[in-house]
Amino acid sequence: MKESVYKSYDELPLFLNADTVVKVLGIAPSSAYELMHEKDFPTLKIGNRLVVPKEKFIEWVKVHTEK
């Protein structure tokens, strides 16, 4: 697994694109695109782009790491 380039949530932009998701989670680009198309992943479609609001991303991570 790749190491995240971000050390805290405060460093994240307000909206995360696929490249940022890759860097935060330390996953492959193909995995990030798959994740961003999952039903429970909090993406917004703006034109042809998918972005993830920072606060929703943080909530998603907390929910999926509590198990």
C-alpha positions, 0 to 999 in steps of 0.5 A: 500500500502506498503511503498517504501524502496527507498527515491530517484532515485539515490539509485536504481541499474542500472537494477531493477529486480521484487523484486526491482520494488516491493520495489520501487512501494510498490506493491505486487510481483504478481502485479510487475510480471504482470506489467513487462509483460505489453507491455509499461513497459520497460523490457529487457529479459536477458536469462530467467530474466526480468530486467528494466533499471533504466533510462527507469523506471524513464521515465515510472514513469514520463509518468504514473504520469503526467495524 
